[in-house]
Amino acid sequence: MRYWGNFFALIFIVLMQPCPSNADAGFEKWITDFYATASRDGISRPTYENAFSGITAPDPLVLKKAAYQPEFTTKVWDYVDARVNPLTINKGMRMADYYAGTLGSVESRFGVKASVLLAIWSMESNYGDILKKTARLHYVPRALATLAYGDKKRQKFGRTQLLAALKILQSGDIVREQFMGSWAGAMGHTQFIPTSYLAYGVDMDGNGRRDIWNSIPDALATAASLLQKNGWRTGKTWGYEVIAPEGGSRYTGETKTLAQWEKMGFVRPKGRDYPRPGDKAVLKMLAGPGGPSFLMLKNFFVLKRYNNADAYALAVGLLADRLAGGGGMVQSWPRPAGALNISQKFEVQERLKKLGYYPGKVDGYLGNESRKAIRRFQKKVGLKEDGLPTSMLLEQLRE
């Protein structure tokens, strides 16, 4: 299925208009000189000229985003709340119904459950919604050239990914007008950087192109391909929430069979058993000794090949379980006194929006825009302008 082709073309026309007055001679020289490297890597002159035609300066938004440092650190419970909540679950259920045939075909071919692929799709692009947000899209070769030229920390990354991006363009999998991605080159519904795309890209719809931008079958199959090639164990889960015995935190990071963990007192909530007690698992406590415990199996670490963060793999696993019809976590996160749970976060945004302080989407994610709205409200009512979402703030909003 094809989406947004004309939409992307219009974006491209606007973004790529030559701006001679903003030309950067140093950048233009870098582009000229880099062709020698690209040529040695198999990039033809026509491909290279097509890729950089009309581009005379770096993408300033790329450098701005590359330099940006978040003003607050996301706790694991906030990270999970933003990604496993009624919105993502309900939308995932609708997508499961709508793309049932595609998901079934991909699962049969690669052995990865549909619920896991839906969870990744949700995590990576909100089921494709970010591709509709023009302000977040960048022409990939220009963005990567910008990093290679103007960002010392990401220079090597930019060069490597740019060469891969040029190979993608040369292959004909995507046309220049639709070659859009994030500031760091993550592309399509399932957000692959160019080198990963070349390694795992799949033409699932059989049209001769691996098009993760416009083809849902290609995007989902490419995600499944990554997991399969990194050792995904078909028919097995990612891990289990467990209740740890007293003093159990001292075993964090150790690997044992599930049967051994159970003998030591690490049991599943509600008396559930371990279907395959011989499987090996690693104990993780992502919020420390006072938080929930998890026994992570092989598939958890395969998920980290997509994004090498424990919180990411946990959120994918938890969302996949909900999309497969399972329940949520039983244990509570050790939120600080006054911290909000997920339903309260939705309420804060709803009330801020109703009062005219918050123009964004009510999604339970209290990021920078929500915190700016909180500050505006706090200023109006004479509170300390710290932007913190607390139960006290919620009481003020209710009043």
C-alpha positions, 0 to 999 in steps of 0.5 A: 500500500502506498501513502503520502507520495505527493505529500512528500514531494510537496515537502521536498519542493519546499525544503529543497529550494536553492537559497544562494544567499545562505550558501556555505562555500565550505560545505559546498567544497566538502560535498565536492571533495566527498565524491572521491570517497563515495566513488570508491564506495561504488556511487556513480556520478549521476547518483551523487549529482542527483543527491546533492543538486541544489544543496548549497548549505548544511541543514541548520535544524540538524545541527540544532537538534544534534546539539540539543540536550533535554532539560530533564532526565526521563525516569523509567516509569515516565518512559514506559508511561509515554509508550504503554498507555491507553492511546498506544494500546487502543491504536495498536489494536485497531492496526492489528485488525486493519493489517491482520493479513500483512502481519500474519504473512510477516509473522509466518515468514520471519517467526516474529509475533505480530504484537511485537512488530506492532509494538516496535511500529508504535515505539518508532513512529507512533504507527507512522504518525511522525511521517506526517509531521513535516517539521520533523522531517529532513532530506536524508543525504543533506542531514547526514552530510550536515553531520559529517561536515559540521558535527565533530562528535558525529562526523564518522557516523555521518560519513558512514550513514551518508555512504549507505544513504547514497547506495539506497538512492542509487538502488532505486528503492526510494526516489529523491523526493521521498528520501526523508527521515529524522535529523540523524537519518532514521527513516520510515515507519520503523525508523532504520538508519541507512546501514541497518536498512541495507542490512535488513531491508525487505521487499515484502510487497513484491514490487521490487523496492524495499520501501519502508517509507510508503509500504507497511508490509516492507516496513514491518518485514524489515523490522522482523528481519532485523530481529530474526537475523539477530537471533529471535527465538520464535514462540518465546517471550521477552521476559517475565515480571517477577516478585523478588524475595527479600534481599533479591536485589543482590542477584541483579545481573546474574544469569540462571535458569528460570527453575533456579530463579524460582527455587530462590524465591523469584516467582511470577505474580498471581501464581503463574508458572514458567512455561519453559523452566529450563530457559536461562534468564537475567535478573534486572531491576530497572528502577533499583531494589525498590522497584519491580523485578524482571527476568529477561530472556534471549528475546529481550536482548534481541530487542536491544539490537533495535535500540540498545536501552533496557527501557526501550526493550522493556517498553516494547515487551510490555506493549506487545503483551498488552496488544496480545491480550495480556494484562499489564504490570502487577507491581508499581514503580517506585514513584516519588511522593507526589508523582503522577501515574499514567491516568493522572498525566492524561488528566493534567494535559486535558485540564491544561488544554481546556484552560488554554495553556497546552496546545498539543496532543493529550497523550500522557507524555509530559515532555517539554511542551507539557512542562512549558504549559505547566510553567505558564499555568504556574506563573498565572496562578502565582506558583513556583515556575518549576514545570514539574507535574505533581499531584499538588499541581493536579489539585491546583488545576482541578480547582 
